[in-house]
Amino acid sequence: MRSLTALLAIVGFLTLLGCNTVKGVGQDIQKAGAVIEGAAKK
């Protein structure tokens, strides 16, 4: 029972890390798009 709980905790932790990583990549892409858009307006 303890090993199952530990396994679920590890999986949950990794899932949260993955979500933060995807969110960070999305923000980086959004910033890059804004830079390109600004350059295109000039």
Stockholm file with secondary structure:
# STOCKHOLM 1.0

chainA/1-42         MRSLTALLAIVGFLTLLGCNTVKGVGQDIQKAGAVIEGAAKK
#=GR chainA/1-42 SS CHHHHHHHHHHHHHHHHHHHHHHHHHHHHHHHHHHHHHHHHC
#=GC SS_cons        CHHHHHHHHHHHHHHHHHHHHHHHHHHHHHHHHHHHHHHHHC
//
